[in-house]
């Protein structure tokens, strides 16, 4: 599933092939993924020079000449795939990579946005309109570099840490995978209440977020296209998707628990549940919830 590192990879790959070149042709093929008239999408882009691409969190805005812009995000399964990429199955009727929802052509390079689940979005228009899609996002997670910056993002949050870190209005770019990895590095349980974090824990977490993102980006160096872990790609992560496997630090078995409809992967020993002494090991979330339900009188 694309999070900040995968979207940054998409941005860099896009620019590597297309920066400075003029869009010869562009097509929107799916009215759900591109919720504007296909002719409007095409007219906003064709004949414009690609001047750059900026990213905030999981969103990208491509800058084009004449103050034009193309905003997109990848949803749950979106990927940018160059036409003709090896090992990429193509649709026999169109000759495009399967599940292509929109594409852009500059010279001999065509970049296709493939999205099986159609939860990604793209809209072309003025640069101002494109940037307006970023309003409401918190600072990019790679720009949250220290305890003070992270503290500002978490200000006023009362609930569990995992939910606050995934809230794109607080800080933009983290999803289930990067939150799991950062919390593991910081030794923090996903259900830790935000107000209970002290300054040292916030500092540890800020460092963990940055390291986790940098490692994920480094793991993609040199790749042409990505295959997401959920789609059968290699799993480079320490705890995400590793339920039942030994913790890389203490060899306890990684646990998967579901809260608010989302899986959490963590080490019950390195990331003890809130209110649990680390030496005794962590209780499961289910045990904690049954404890909470007991009458307090
Ligand atoms: Zn561990």
Boltz pocket constraint, residues with backbone or C-beta under 6 A from the ligand:
constraints:
  - pocket:
      binder: B
      contacts: [[A, 247], [A, 248], [A, 249], [A, 250], [A, 251], [A, 252], [A, 267], [A, 268], [A, 269], [A, 270], [A, 271]]
      max_distance: 6.0
